[in-house]
Amino acid sequence: MQNPFDFYQQTATENAEKAKTLQSRYDRLALVRLVVFIGWLALLIVFFSNNFLVGLIVFTITIPFIAWGIRKHLEIQRNAKEADVMADLARGEIMALEHDFNRFDGGADFLDALHPFAVDLDVFGKKSLFQFLNRTVTAPGRSRLADALLGNHNEAEAARTRVQSKDLETSPNWCLRFRTIGHELNDDIGNFDRLLGWLQRPAVAPTDGTRILLFIAPLLTLASLAWMLLMTPWQLGVLGLLPAVWLYRKFMETIAAEHAHTAVMGSLLKTYAALLHHAETRPGGIELTGSPQQALSRLSHLIGQLDVRYNSFSILLEVGGLWSLNRLRKLDAWRDAHKSDLPGWLAALAETDALVSWATLRCNHPEWSDPVFTGEPVVEAVGLGHPLLSPVGRITNDFSINTDGHIHLITGSNMAGKSTWLRTVGINLVLANAGGPVCAMTSKVASSTSNVKPPRSGYSAATPDVAPSRSDKESPGASPSFPGILRTRPNLNVWTSMRTQDDLSESTSSFYAELKRLKAIIEAVSSPDQQVFFLLDEILKGTNSRDRHTGSRALIRQLIRERGAGIIATHDLELGVLEAEPGSRVENYAMEVQVSAAGDLVFDYKLHPGVCQSFNATALMARMGIDIPEEEIRLHHE
């Protein structure tokens, strides 16, 4: 496959030139069109002046050619705009490859402070994972992508996403074309809900004996006009219009209500139809019942015809032919014919829209890899990096942890990268569980076939201050008390506690907010129906050092007893002694800082076994102007 940067550069250049050429052609033909139209009008005037019948014949013969010419001229302009849009989309992808993805929607409206990980892992908002990934053009597709990142789907859906996005990743031009079709959609999920709600509404057109008036009203109108023109007294001809007037007045409020409900869907459905038509050509195939493009185009046309009501002369159509009621009758017929098909079409559209984002991610980052899901309770990765950091200068680390009750304790200096490492692991787990690739050379993630954690009663309760035996680390998933218990469960459920803040509306301090968060994590870890992978950054930071240390030790042991697994970043070096306890399931890692000969702090952002041996807080404080005696700095480092 062509290098992504080269492909987008070529696409941008070719389409920009195409747009310029087509626009120039359109501008030249605009003058020709004006001259031809003026000549055509002059010709008609001459013919009608000499012979009305000849003029009518000439008009009838030439009008199709005039209409064809106008349509072709407008088609040139439309193609020019599409080429310009496609060039702009390609330029946007070039910017994204340079790690500037600010032009994309960050999905801030999906943020939920109570979600297990969305806030801490920067899933939504500015400079977020969603903004990095999102290329959707429809509201349903956007919601589907957000749901995947939030973990609101099952393993089957994630596997389907993985397979289908891999089919699509080699067709970036197809993806750009899809986005070009929907670039002006400006969709809203309310439109989607309104459309599905419309399917459940009852028929609104007359179904009783008055229904016959819908068909005979035009005939009655013609008869009335003929009477008023040819017969006397002409006033009697008005009687033929009264049935239509009566029926229109009877259903006036119904017509207004139905029009208000469907008005915003007209142009939306036209674009949906075009997107579904393109979706049917999707690499890897797509199964759709019926003919969605034709049906949705028809529905869009019918809804658009109701807009005639806004015309000041619409009363003539209403009285003369019950225009709106006849449109509603056809809408009822469409709803009856496609009520069972439409939800499937919309679901296929949403799926395709989200797949374009996943396929674009794969195309733009071919060096990323798909995780291997294993029956072992383990998370492993080689060359794991943070997806939201620029590839230029991105530091990667290897990583391996047993997910059956093990903890990595990360100590390190300020700014050494501990929090970034937690987010690196968390965001890649979110991507893996959503069906996407991960920013790593290789990776392995526990799947639902992993051995589930045994009940807490399988461990000794007589020694609560000692971590459970680590002997089963060599035999992942096995339990001394309950060997070989297998159970279906979801992939790893990520929970985080990293950015807890006070809540003035609830008079909640940041410390109490963190306690509430930790309580939720403990409850999740204790649940037998899920396996939790937690990421905790500087736990219990809102209290004094003695209470923090005591509480942290107790929390770590409780999480291990409940067979939770994860990473805890801390400045409390004394917690490192937990690794040396008998049967410990705590492993110490550090992110160090060095001081150069010039006195500068040098970070390598690499994981090192053991407890942190370097410190930089006093040096940083001194640089900020805090007068710290040299002997204090020396004693601190000693």
N, C-alpha and C positions, 0 to 999 in steps of 0.2 A: 504493500500500500504506500502511496505517496506520503512524504513527510507532511504532517498537519500544517505547519507554517507555510510551506511551499504551496500546498493545496489552497489554503485560504487566500494567500497572496495572489495566486493565479486567478482564483474565482473573483476576487475583488477587482482586479485589473480588467479582466474580460467583461464583467458585467457593467463596470463603470463606462467602458468604451461603448458597449452595446447601448446603454441608456443614453449616452450622449448622441450616438448615431440615430437612434430611433426618435429622440426628441427633436433633433434637427430635421429629420424627415417629416415629423408631424407638423412642425412650424411651417415648412415649405408648402405642405399640402393644405394647410389651413387657408392660405391665400388662394390656392387652386379651387378649394371647396367653395370659398366665397364667390369667386368669379363664376364657377359652374352654377351655383345656386341662383345668382342674379340673372345669368343667361337663361336658365330654366324658367324662372318667373316671367321674363320678357317673352319667351317663346309661348308660354301658356296664354299670356295676355293677347298676343297676336292671334293665336288659334281661336280662343274664346270670342274675340272680337269679330272674327270673320264667320265662324260657324261653331255654335255652342256644342253640338254633337261631336265634331272633330276635336274640339278642345278637350272634351270629356274623355274621348278615346286616347288622346295623346297623354293626358294626365294619368289615366289608368295604366298605360303601358310604361311610362317613365318613372312613376313614383317608386316602384320596387327597386329600380337601379339607384335612385337618389338615396333611398333608405340603406341599401347595401353599401354605397360609398361612405355614408356617414358612419355606419357601423364599423367598417374597415378602418376608417380614420381614427375613430375612438379606440379601436383595438391596438393601433400603433402606440397611442398615448398610454394605454394600460400596460402594454408590454414594456414600455420605457420605464414606467414607475416600478414595475416588478423587478426589472434588472437593477434599478437604482437601489431598491430595498435589499435585494440579494447581495449587492456589493457592500452595502452598509452592514449587513449581518456578518459577512465575511471579515470586514474590518474589525467588527466587535470581537470576533473569535481570535483575531490576531492580538488584540489588546488583552484578551483573556489568557492567551498563551504567554504573554508578558506579565501575567499576574495582576492585571488591572480589570476587575470584573464589576466595577461600580455601576455600569450601565444596566445591569440586570436587577430584577426585583428580588429583594431580600426576604420577603414573606414575613415581615414584622408582625402582621396580624395573627399569625399562628402561634406567637409566643404565649406560653403559659407558665407562670412562675412556679406552679405546683408540679410541673412535669418532671419525671425522674431525672432527666439529663439535658433537656433542650436549652435551658438558659446557660448552664455552666459550660457546655460544649460548643457554644456559639452556632447552634443549628439554624437560627433565624436572626434576621436583622442585618445591619451593615457589616460588611466583611465576614459574612457567615457562610456556613456550608451550603445552605439553600441558595444564597446568591451566587456562590461559586458554581453550583450545579444547574440551577434553574434555566431552562430554555423554553418553558411552556408558553402556549398562546391562548389556551382556553382555561376557564375557571375550574371545570372538572379535572382537567389534567394537572393543574397547579395543586389542587387539593389532594389528588392521588399521590403526587410526588411528596408533598408534605407529610401525608399519612405514612408513606414508606419510611421517611426519615424519623418520624416519631415512633416507629415500631408498631403502628396500628394495622398490622397485617400478619398473615401466618407464613410459615416456611414455604408452602407451596407457591404462594404469590411471589415471594422473593426469588425462588428458583425459576419461576416463569419469567420474571424480569431479567434475571441473569442470562438465560438462554436467548430470549428475544432481543435484548439489547446487543448481545454479541453478534446476532444475525444482522443487525442494523448498523453496527459500528463501521463497517467497510463501505457505507453509502452516505458519506457526509453531504454530498450534493442533494440527495433525496431529503435529508433532514433540513437543509437550508431551504429547499423548495416548500416543505411543509410549513416552516416558520414564515416564509414569504407570504403564503396564502392567508395566514391568520394574523399577520402583523398589525392590522388595524382593528382587530376584533374588540379590544377593550372590554373583555368579558367580565362578568361578575357572577359569583356563585348563586346569587339571588335569581338570576335569569334561569339557571339550570333548575333550581327548585321550583320556580314558577312554571317551567315547561312540564316537569313531571307532575306538578299539581294540576295542570290543565288536563292531563290525561284522565284524571279521576273525576273531572267535572261532568255533570249530566248533560245530555243533549239539550240545546237551547232553542233550536228551530221548531216551528209548529209541527205537531205530530197528529193532531186530530183532523176533523173535517176541513178546518181552515187551511190545511197544508196545500190543498188544490189551488188556492189563490196564488201561491208562489209560482205556479206554472202558467196560470191563465192571466195574471196581472198584465204582462206585456201585450197580450192579445186584446184585453179590455182597454188598455191605453190607446192602441192603434184604432180600435173601433170608436172610442170616444173622440179622438182627433178627427177621424173621417166624418163622424156625425156633425161636429162643430164646424167643419169646413164646408160640408156639402148639404146638410139638412137644416131644416127649421122646425121648431125654434132651436137654435144652436145650444141654448142653455141645457137642454136635456142630455147633451153629450157629457156634461160634468158628472152625471150619475155613474158613468162607467169607471170613474176614478175613485169613487167613495169606498169600495171594498179595500183597495190598496191603502188608502189614507187611514181607514179604521184599523187595519192590521198593523200598519207601521206605528200608529199611536199606541196600540196595545203592547207592542214589544219594544218600544223606544228605550226604556230603562234597561231591558235585558241586552239590547244591542250595545248600549253605552258601556255596560259592565263587562261584557265579553271583549269588547274592543280594548278597554283599559287593561284587561288581563293579558291580552295577546300582543298589544301594540309594540312592545319593546323587543319581541322575539322575531320580527320579520327579517331584518338584516342579519341578525345573529344566526338564524337558521340557514340563510343563504350561504354564509361562510362555513357553517357546520357541514353543509352538503358538499361544498368544494373540498373541505378537509377530509371528509370521509371518502370522497372519490379518490383523492390522492392516497389515503390510507389503504385502500384496496390494492394498491400497487406496492405495498410495503414488502421489502425483502424478508423472507421467512414466512410470509403469508398471513392472512387475516380472514376469519370466518364471519360473514355477515349474512343474515337472512334477508330475503327480498332485495329491493333496489333502493338503498338508503338515499343515494344522491337524487334520484328522480323524485322519490317521495318527499324528502325534505325540501327540495326546490319547489315542489308543488305546494307544500304547506306554507313556505315563505311567501309564495305568490298570492295565496288566498288571504293570508294575514295582511299583506301589503294592500290588497284591494279594499280592505276595510278603511284604509286611510282616505278613501274618496269622501268619507263623511266630513272631513275637514274642509272640503271645497264648498264655497258659498252656493254653487249650483247643484249640490248633491240632492237637494229636495226633488229635483226633476227626475233623477234616477230612482229615488225612493218611491215616489208616487207613481212613476211610470213603469217601474219594474221590480219594486221591492228589492233593491240592490243589496243592502246589508243583510237582510234576512236570507236571501239566496246564498250569500257568501257563508253565512253561519250554517246553513243547511249542508253546504259542501265541506265545511270544517268538521261538522258532526260526522259526516260520512268518512272523512279522512281519519278521524280519531277511532272510529269503529274498526276501520281496516288495519290500522297500524298500532293500536294500543299495546299489543304485546311485543311489537318489534322495536319501538322507540327506545325503551330503557337499554336494550342490548346494543343498539347503535351508539347511544351516548356513552355507554361503558367502554365500547371498543375505541371510541374517539378519545376518551380520557386516558385509556391505557396507551394508545399510540402517542399521544401528546407527551405523556411522562417518559415513554421509551426514548423519544427524541433527546431528552435531557441526558438519560443514561448513556445512550449511544454516543452523544457528543462528548461526554466525559471520557469514554473509552477511546474514542478517536483522538482526542486531544492529548491523552496521556497513555500512549501504548506501553510505556515502561511500567505502569501499574500492573498488578496481577490479581487474579481471582482467588479468593480464599478457598482452601480445601476444608470441607466440613468433615469432621472425624467423630467416631464413636467414643474417643477418649476424652475425658474431661481436661482439656488443655487449651491454652491459647499460646501460639508461637508465631514468631515473625522474624524474618531476616531483612535487614535494611528498612525498618519501619520509620516513616517520616510523617510530618504533619502536612495534610493536604492543603491547608490554607496558607502555608508559608511558601515563599517563592522557591522554585527549584534551584535557583542560583544561591548557593550558600546553605541550602537546607541540610541539616545534620540528621543522620539516621542512626538508629540503634537496633541491635538484635534484642529479642525479648522472648521469654518462655516462662509460663507460670501454670501450675496445676490449678484447675478451677474447683477442686473438691476440698475447699477449706484451707487455702494458702494465701499468704499476704506478702507483697513486696513492700518493704518499708524504705522510702526514699528520703535520705537526708541530704542537705546541701546548703550552700551559701545563698544569700539573696541574689536574685537574678541569674542563678545558675541554670535554670530551665526546668525546675521540678514541675511547676504548674503546666508548662507547655508539654512536658512529657505525658502527664496525666491526660491532657486533651488529645494528644497524639494517639494514645491507645484508645481512648473513648470514641473519637470521631471515626477511626478506622473500624471499630466494632459496629458502630452505627451503619457505616457504609456496607459492611459485610452482611449484616442482618437485613438490610434493605434490598439486597440483590445486586449491589454494585461491586466494582473492583476496589482494592485497597492500595494505599500508597506504600507498597512494600515489594521487595523482590519475590518473596514467597511468604505464605502465611497459612496457619492452620487454626481452625476455630471449632470448639466443641459444638456438636449438633444435638438434636433432640434424641438421638439414639445413645447419647452418653449415659454412663451409669449415674443414676440420680443419687443425691445425698441421702444417706440412711437417716432414720429418726434420731433425734438428739439422745434418746435413751441408749443408743449404741455406744456412748462414751461414758467414761467414769465421771460420776458426779461427786466423788469423794475428794477430788483434788481440783477445785474450780480455779485455783490460781496458776495451775500448770497447763500449758497448751496441750491439746490432744496429740496422740502419737503421730509421728511423721513417717512411720514405717510403711504406710500405704502409698507413699509418694512414688515408690518404685513400681507400684501396681495401681495405676490411676483408676479411680472409681470403685475399687474394691473396699469393703468394710470388714474389719475383723469380726464384728458381731453379725453383720448381715451381708455376707459375701454374695456377689453376683446379682444383686437386685438391679433390674433394668426397668426403665419406665419412660414412656414418651413424655416429653416436656418441650417447651419452646427453647429456641436458642438462648444464649446468654442475655439476660435482662440487665441493661446498664442502669446504674443509679449513681448519682454524684452529689457531693456536698462541697462546693468550692466557693460560691459567691453569695452566701446567705447574708441578707441585709435586714436592718430594722424596718419595722412597719409602723409608721406613726398612726395610721388609721386604726390599727388594732392595739396600739400602745405596746408593741412588741419590740424588745431589744434585739440586737443582732445575735447575742448569745442565746437568747431563748428561741429565736428563729432557727438557729443552728441545731439546738436540741430537738425541736420539732422535726427538722429534716432528718436527723439521725434516728429518731424514733420511727419515722416512715421507712428508713432503710433497714432497720432491725426487723420490722414487721415483714418487709419483703424478703429478707434473707431467711426468716423463720418459716416462710410459707413452703409447704412441701410441693407445691405445684410449679415452682419456678426456681431457676438457678440464677443467682444474682452475681454480677460483677460490678463492684463498687469502686469509685474513685474519690478519695477524700483528701482534701488539701488543708493542712494545718488545722486539724480538728481541735475543738474546744478552745479556740484562740481568744475567746472573750472573757476568760477568767484568769485567776492567778496561776503562776507556774506550778505550784504544788498540786492544786486541784486539777489542772490540765494534765499533768503527768499521771496522776492516779486514775482519772477518768479515761484517759487514752489507753492505758494498760488494760483496764476492765473492758472497754469497748472492743479492743483488738481480740482479747480472749473470747468474748461473747460471739463475735463474728465468726471466729474460727470454729467454736463449738457448734454453731449453726451451719457449718460447712459453706459459709460464704467465701468468696475469693475476690481479690482486688489489689489496689495499690493505694498506699497512704503516704503522702508527702508531709514531712514535719521538720521543724527546727529542734525538736526535743531529742537530742542525741542519746539521752539515757534510755530511750525506748529501744535502742539497738541491742541492749542486753537480752531482749526476748529471744533473739536468734539462738543464744547459747543455752537456753533452758532445755531440760530433757524433753525429747519428743516434739521440739518446736516446729511450727509450720510458718515461721516468719523468716524471711530472707532479707538481709540488708543490702541496699545499693546506695551509692552516693553520686552526686553530681558536683564535681570539684571546681575550684577557681585557683588560678595561680597569679602571682604578682611578678610582673616583668622587672627587668633591671631598672627600667625607667619609672617604676612604681605604678604602672598601669595594671588593671585587673584583666586577666585573660581567661575566658571561658571556653571550654571545649564542648559543652553540652552533651557529653558522653556519659553513659551509665558505667559505674565502676563498682565491683563487689566491695562490700564493707560499709562502714560508717564514715561520714564526711570528716575529713581531717583539715579542711581549710575554712577560713572565716573571712568575711569582708565587710560586715556591718559597721565595725568601728572605723575602718578605713573610709567607707562611704560617708559616715557621719562627719569625720574630720574634714573631708573634702567639701562638705556642705557648710562648713564654718563652725561646727561644734568643737569647742576647745577641749580636746581630750589629751591629758598628759601622755607623753611618750611611754612612761613606765606602765601606765594602765593598758595601752595598746600592746606592749610587749608581754605583760602578764596574761592578757586575754588570749594571745596567740599561743602562749606556752601552755 
